[in-house]
Amino acid sequence: MDIKGVGQKLNNEILSKGMEPSEKGSKPFIDSLKESIEKVNQIQGVASDSVTDLVIGKDQELHQTMIAVEKADISFQLMMKVRNKILAAYEDISRMQI
Protein backbone atom coordinates (compact mmCIF):
# COMPACT_ATOMS: atom_id res chain seq x y z
CA MET A 1 0.00 0.00 0.00
CA ASP A 2 1.40 3.36 -1.01
CA ILE A 3 1.29 5.82 1.88
CA LYS A 4 1.78 8.84 -0.37
CA GLY A 5 -1.21 7.78 -2.43
CA VAL A 6 -3.43 7.51 0.63
CA GLY A 7 -2.40 10.96 1.83
CA GLN A 8 -3.03 12.48 -1.58
CA LYS A 9 -6.41 10.77 -1.81
CA LEU A 10 -7.40 12.11 1.62
CA ASN A 11 -6.21 15.60 0.70
CA ASN A 12 -8.21 15.50 -2.55
CA GLU A 13 -11.27 14.32 -0.65
CA ILE A 14 -10.97 17.18 1.85
CA LEU A 15 -10.55 19.75 -0.91
CA SER A 16 -13.48 18.34 -2.91
CA LYS A 17 -15.78 18.83 0.09
CA GLY A 18 -14.82 22.49 0.36
CA MET A 19 -12.74 22.13 3.48
CA GLU A 20 -9.16 23.21 3.86
CA PRO A 21 -6.56 21.05 5.54
CA SER A 22 -6.00 22.18 9.11
CA GLU A 23 -2.39 23.19 8.46
CA LYS A 24 -3.44 25.89 6.01
CA GLY A 25 -6.52 27.12 7.85
CA SER A 26 -5.21 27.34 11.39
CA LYS A 27 -3.43 30.29 12.94
CA PRO A 28 -0.11 30.00 14.73
CA PHE A 29 -0.17 28.93 18.36
CA ILE A 30 1.55 32.11 19.51
CA ASP A 31 -1.28 34.21 18.04
CA SER A 32 -3.88 32.17 19.91
CA LEU A 33 -1.86 32.56 23.08
CA LYS A 34 -1.57 36.33 22.65
CA GLU A 35 -5.32 36.64 22.04
CA SER A 36 -6.04 34.64 25.19
CA ILE A 37 -3.72 36.80 27.29
CA GLU A 38 -5.34 39.96 25.90
CA LYS A 39 -8.79 38.56 26.73
CA VAL A 40 -7.73 37.83 30.32
CA ASN A 41 -6.32 41.35 30.56
CA GLN A 42 -9.64 42.80 29.34
CA ILE A 43 -11.57 40.75 31.89
CA GLN A 44 -9.21 41.97 34.64
CA GLY A 45 -9.80 45.57 33.49
CA VAL A 46 -13.57 45.14 33.61
CA ALA A 47 -13.34 43.72 37.14
CA SER A 48 -11.09 46.57 38.24
CA ASP A 49 -13.45 49.17 36.77
CA SER A 50 -16.41 47.46 38.42
CA VAL A 51 -14.73 47.52 41.84
CA THR A 52 -13.77 51.17 41.37
CA ASP A 53 -17.35 52.07 40.43
CA LEU A 54 -18.68 50.25 43.48
CA VAL A 55 -16.22 51.94 45.84
CA ILE A 56 -16.85 55.48 44.61
CA GLY A 57 -20.60 54.99 44.76
CA LYS A 58 -21.58 54.86 41.11
CA ASP A 59 -24.66 52.91 40.06
CA GLN A 60 -23.05 49.49 40.45
CA GLU A 61 -24.59 46.42 42.06
CA LEU A 62 -22.53 44.39 44.51
CA HIS A 63 -23.42 41.07 42.88
CA GLN A 64 -22.32 42.32 39.44
CA THR A 65 -19.01 43.39 40.93
CA MET A 66 -18.52 40.03 42.61
CA ILE A 67 -19.31 38.20 39.39
CA ALA A 68 -16.78 40.32 37.48
CA VAL A 69 -14.09 39.73 40.11
CA GLU A 70 -14.71 35.97 40.20
CA LYS A 71 -14.69 35.78 36.40
CA ALA A 72 -11.35 37.61 36.37
CA ASP A 73 -9.96 35.31 39.05
CA ILE A 74 -11.02 32.13 37.24
CA SER A 75 -9.70 33.33 33.89
CA PHE A 76 -6.36 34.26 35.51
CA GLN A 77 -6.10 30.87 37.22
CA LEU A 78 -6.79 29.12 33.92
CA MET A 79 -4.15 31.23 32.16
CA MET A 80 -1.61 30.31 34.85
CA LYS A 81 -2.42 26.60 34.52
CA VAL A 82 -1.93 26.81 30.75
CA ARG A 83 1.37 28.64 31.29
CA ASN A 84 2.53 25.96 33.71
CA LYS A 85 1.61 23.19 31.25
CA ILE A 86 3.51 24.97 28.46
CA LEU A 87 6.58 25.35 30.69
CA ALA A 88 6.39 21.70 31.74
CA ALA A 89 6.17 20.62 28.10
CA TYR A 90 9.15 22.82 27.23
CA GLU A 91 11.17 21.32 30.08
CA ASP A 92 10.27 17.79 28.95
CA ILE A 93 11.31 18.57 25.38
CA SER A 94 14.56 20.18 26.51
CA ARG A 95 15.45 17.05 28.51
CA MET A 96 14.95 14.75 25.52
CA GLN A 97 18.07 13.27 24.05
CA ILE A 98 18.54 13.69 20.35
C-alpha positions in Angstrom: 0.0 0.0 0.0 1.4 3.4 -1.0 1.3 5.8 1.9 1.8 8.8 -0.4 -1.2 7.8 -2.4 -3.4 7.5 0.6 -2.4 11.0 1.8 -3.0 12.5 -1.6 -6.4 10.8 -1.8 -7.4 12.1 1.6 -6.2 15.6 0.7 -8.2 15.5 -2.6 -11.3 14.3 -0.7 -11.0 17.2 1.9 -10.5 19.8 -0.9 -13.5 18.3 -2.9 -15.8 18.8 0.1 -14.8 22.5 0.4 -12.7 22.1 3.5 -9.2 23.2 3.9 -6.6 21.1 5.5 -6.0 22.2 9.1 -2.4 23.2 8.5 -3.4 25.9 6.0 -6.5 27.1 7.9 -5.2 27.3 11.4 -3.4 30.3 12.9 -0.1 30.0 14.7 -0.2 28.9 18.4 1.6 32.1 19.5 -1.3 34.2 18.0 -3.9 32.2 19.9 -1.9 32.6 23.1 -1.6 36.3 22.7 -5.3 36.6 22.0 -6.0 34.6 25.2 -3.7 36.8 27.3 -5.3 40.0 25.9 -8.8 38.6 26.7 -7.7 37.8 30.3 -6.3 41.3 30.6 -9.6 42.8 29.3 -11.6 40.8 31.9 -9.2 42.0 34.6 -9.8 45.6 33.5 -13.6 45.1 33.6 -13.3 43.7 37.1 -11.1 46.6 38.2 -13.5 49.2 36.8 -16.4 47.5 38.4 -14.7 47.5 41.8 -13.8 51.2 41.4 -17.3 52.1 40.4 -18.7 50.2 43.5 -16.2 51.9 45.8 -16.9 55.5 44.6 -20.6 55.0 44.8 -21.6 54.9 41.1 -24.7 52.9 40.1 -23.0 49.5 40.5 -24.6 46.4 42.1 -22.5 44.4 44.5 -23.4 41.1 42.9 -22.3 42.3 39.4 -19.0 43.4 40.9 -18.5 40.0 42.6 -19.3 38.2 39.4 -16.8 40.3 37.5 -14.1 39.7 40.1 -14.7 36.0 40.2 -14.7 35.8 36.4 -11.4 37.6 36.4 -10.0 35.3 39.1 -11.0 32.1 37.2 -9.7 33.3 33.9 -6.4 34.3 35.5 -6.1 30.9 37.2 -6.8 29.1 33.9 -4.2 31.2 32.2 -1.6 30.3 34.8 -2.4 26.6 34.5 -1.9 26.8 30.7 1.4 28.6 31.3 2.5 26.0 33.7 1.6 23.2 31.2 3.5 25.0 28.5 6.6 25.4 30.7 6.4 21.7 31.7 6.2 20.6 28.1 9.1 22.8 27.2 11.2 21.3 30.1 10.3 17.8 28.9 11.3 18.6 25.4 14.6 20.2 26.5 15.4 17.1 28.5 15.0 14.7 25.5 18.1 13.3 24.0 18.5 13.7 20.4 
